[in-house]
């Protein structure tokens, strides 16, 4: 699989509600990225570290600001590894965020 898609890089913020409880919110930075499957090698190496890789996203490094999560197809993914390439792009390797795994 190799297709272009719009993804949201997520910055986590906390706000207090009317009773003083802290609520987690996200600021979304929408960017275009290529969505690719992870290689078998990546799958096994990530699995040894306790991750279950889902996708590899390829976007411009200037659009990525060390966000730890992204949203794609209405699901939130944790970015567990990045790789900066010589062509000005960055590879984002993601796993489904804990609590969002399908049963």
Secondary structure in CASP SS format (residue, H / E / C, confidence):
PFRMAT SS
TARGET T0000
AUTHOR 0000-0000-0000
METHOD secondary structure of the structure
MODEL  1
X C 1.00
X E 1.00
X E 1.00
X E 1.00
X E 1.00
X E 1.00
X E 1.00
X E 1.00
X E 1.00
X E 1.00
X E 1.00
X E 1.00
X E 1.00
X E 1.00
X E 1.00
X E 1.00
X C 1.00
X C 1.00
X C 1.00
X C 1.00
X C 1.00
X E 1.00
X E 1.00
X E 1.00
X E 1.00
X E 1.00
X E 1.00
X E 1.00
X E 1.00
X E 1.00
X E 1.00
X E 1.00
X E 1.00
X E 1.00
X E 1.00
X E 1.00
X C 1.00
X C 1.00
X C 1.00
X H 1.00
X H 1.00
X H 1.00
X H 1.00
X H 1.00
X H 1.00
X H 1.00
X H 1.00
X H 1.00
X C 1.00
X C 1.00
X C 1.00
X C 1.00
X E 1.00
X E 1.00
X E 1.00
X E 1.00
X E 1.00
X E 1.00
X E 1.00
X E 1.00
X H 1.00
X H 1.00
X H 1.00
X C 1.00
X C 1.00
X C 1.00
X C 1.00
X C 1.00
X E 1.00
X E 1.00
X E 1.00
X E 1.00
X C 1.00
X C 1.00
X E 1.00
X E 1.00
X E 1.00
X E 1.00
X E 1.00
X E 1.00
X E 1.00
X E 1.00
X E 1.00
X E 1.00
X C 1.00
X C 1.00
X C 1.00
X C 1.00
X E 1.00
X E 1.00
X E 1.00
X E 1.00
X E 1.00
X E 1.00
X E 1.00
X E 1.00
X C 1.00
X C 1.00
X C 1.00
X C 1.00
X C 1.00
X C 1.00
X C 1.00
END
